[in-house]
Amino acid sequence: MEVFILLIVQPGKEDEVYEILKDRPEVKEIYKVYGDYDILIRVEVPNIKALDEFHDGVLRGIPGIEMTETLIASSYGGR
């Protein structure tokens, strides 16, 4: 399953969070973005249980992440 996760990060912690997440095998794309959110990641996991493990076991353990919003893709962008 493909998931997009929007992150709000403490000011000044964006680079640290980016560096931690960029090498995670579940993270297929990562971007620093402007606007209400600071980082956008595209995550691929096999199922909801794996998403729970990534969210609770990885994201919640990274200092500086204040809030996340998870968007589960209902279809793929291909033609």
SULRAGI-V747858 format. One record per pair of residues at least 12 apart in sequence whose C-alpha atoms are under 7 Angstrom apart, sorted by sequence separation. I is the first residue (numbers start at 1). J is the second residue. If there is no record, write none. Layout:
BEGIN
i = [I | I]
j = [J | J]
END
This chain:
BEGIN
i = [29 | 30 | 29 | 27 | 28 | 27 | 28 | 27 | 28 | 26 | 27 | 26 | 26 | 8 | 9 | 7 | 8 | 6 | 7 | 8 | 7 | 6 | 7 | 6 | 5 | 6 | 5 | 4 | 5 | 4 | 3 | 4 | 3 | 2 | 3 | 2 | 1 | 2 | 1 | 1 | 1 | 13 | 10 | 9 | 10 | 9 | 10 | 8 | 9 | 7 | 8 | 8 | 7 | 8 | 7 | 6 | 7 | 5 | 6 | 5 | 6 | 5 | 4 | 5 | 3 | 4 | 3 | 4 | 3 | 2 | 3 | 2]
j = [41 | 42 | 42 | 41 | 42 | 42 | 43 | 43 | 44 | 43 | 44 | 44 | 45 | 37 | 38 | 37 | 38 | 37 | 38 | 39 | 39 | 39 | 40 | 40 | 40 | 41 | 41 | 41 | 42 | 42 | 42 | 43 | 43 | 43 | 44 | 44 | 44 | 45 | 45 | 46 | 47 | 64 | 64 | 64 | 65 | 65 | 66 | 65 | 66 | 65 | 66 | 67 | 67 | 68 | 68 | 68 | 69 | 68 | 69 | 69 | 70 | 70 | 70 | 71 | 70 | 71 | 71 | 72 | 72 | 72 | 73 | 73]
END
